[in-house]
Structure formats: structure tokens, C-alpha cells
């Protein structure tokens, strides 16, 4: 067996190290600019608490009797799901309820509150 002839590829021009570092820097800056959101870089605000699960079943009357404030949590940058947040008397943790919960809708109607009026306001929002 004879020796095989291998084709040599033309050598690629070697770039100086400084231009390689410059290209790496440009690539990193491009990635950062396209994927960077200032909110993502900051740690979450400890005062913000979001509902992660919502109650879908009929709400017990005992729970509804203790409600002192209702807020609407929007699905925006801070929180990922839309929910009604029921704050109760003598309870530290609020109850998160699905926005389409029928028992909550009936309770809001009986208490003269419109769902669109609910927001981060102190107390219940009666219809004027």
C-alpha cells in the first residue's frame, strides 16, 4: 500500500488576539442588549406577593363573611396569573380566587361591587 495523498486546505488567516477579543465583546454586548430586561436582573421585591394558585370551587359562606378587602391581581410583569385576592379579618394569608369563579361573582353582585372596579385599593368598592 502506498501513501495516500491528502489535500491540504488553505490556511485560514490568523486574526490578532485583540480583534478576537473585540469580536467576543461585540457578540456579548449584542446578546445582552437583545435579551436584557432590567426587571429580570433585579431580585424580586420582597413586599410583592403574588398568587401562584387560584381557588376554583364554590367559596364557603364563612370565608366570604370574613372578607374585609378585595384586590385584583393582574397578570403583568410582577405576577403571572390573574386572580382576585380576598383579604380576611384575622388571617395573615389572603385567598386567591379564579377571576371566573361564579360564587365570587354572585358575592360581588350582592355586595354592590363591580369586578372592574376592584384594584389595589384599600377596602371594598361599592357601586356609586
KAJO-V896908 format. One record per residue. N is the residue number from 1. SS is DSSP state (a for helix, b for strand, c for the rest). Layout:
# KAJO-V896908
N;SS  N;SS
This chain:
# KAJO-V896908
1;c  2;c  3;c  4;c  5;c  6;c  7;c  8;c  9;c  10;c  11;c  12;c  13;c  14;c  15;c  16;c  17;a  18;a  19;a  20;a  21;a  22;a  23;a  24;a  25;a  26;a  27;a  28;a  29;a  30;a  31;a  32;a  33;a  34;a  35;a  36;c  37;c  38;a  39;a  40;a  41;a  42;c  43;c  44;c  45;c  46;c  47;c  48;c  49;c  50;c  51;c  52;c  53;c  54;c  55;b  56;c  57;c  58;c  59;c  60;c  61;a  62;a  63;a  64;a  65;a  66;c  67;b  68;b  69;b  70;b  71;b  72;b  73;b  74;c  75;c  76;c  77;c  78;c  79;c  80;c  81;c  82;c  83;b  84;b  85;b  86;b  87;b  88;b  89;c  90;c  91;c  92;c  93;c  94;c  95;b  96;b  97;b  98;c  99;c  100;c  101;c  102;a  103;a  104;a  105;a  106;a  107;a  108;a  109;a  110;a  111;c  112;c  113;c  114;c  115;a  116;a  117;a  118;c  119;c  120;c  121;c  122;c  123;c  124;c  125;c  126;c  127;c  128;c
